């Protein structure tokens, strides 16, 4: 069994570093998109003329309501 050359090891380490960098960038993008989604949900909750209806599919101990217009849980 032959070992890896110094060049091969360095190439693999650089690939790993590049992948970590990409992963951190993507995680930041996901966080930004999540914030945008939450702001849009808040906007719907605050500005829709809700038609409140009991959500019978909910498994919660408390009664949950869902708007039939915007689809948000209230």
BELJO-V278683 format. One record per backbone hydrogen bond with DSSP energy under -0.5 kcal/mol. CO is the residue of the C=O (numbers start at 1). NH is the residue of the N-H. E is the energy in kcal/mol with one decimal. If there is no record, write none. Layout:
BEGIN
CO,NH,E ; CO,NH,E
END
This chain:
BEGIN
5,9,-2.4 ; 6,10,-2.4 ; 7,11,-2.5 ; 8,12,-2.4 ; 9,13,-2.5 ; 10,14,-2.4 ; 11,15,-2.2 ; 12,16,-2.4 ; 13,17,-2.4 ; 14,18,-2.5 ; 15,19,-2.5 ; 16,20,-2.5 ; 17,21,-2.3 ; 18,22,-2.5 ; 19,23,-2.6 ; 20,24,-2.5 ; 21,25,-2.2 ; 22,26,-2.6 ; 23,27,-2.5 ; 24,28,-2.0 ; 25,29,-2.1 ; 26,30,-2.6 ; 27,31,-2.1 ; 28,32,-2.1 ; 29,33,-2.6 ; 30,34,-2.6 ; 31,35,-2.0 ; 32,36,-2.1 ; 33,37,-2.6 ; 34,38,-2.4 ; 35,39,-2.3 ; 36,40,-2.2 ; 37,41,-2.5 ; 38,42,-2.5 ; 39,43,-2.2 ; 40,44,-2.3 ; 41,45,-2.8 ; 42,46,-2.4 ; 43,47,-1.6 ; 44,48,-2.0 ; 48,50,-1.6 ; 50,52,-0.6 ; 51,68,-2.2 ; 53,66,-3.1 ; 54,56,-1.0 ; 55,58,-1.1 ; 64,55,-3.2 ; 65,74,-2.8 ; 66,53,-1.6 ; 67,71,-1.3 ; 72,67,-2.7
END
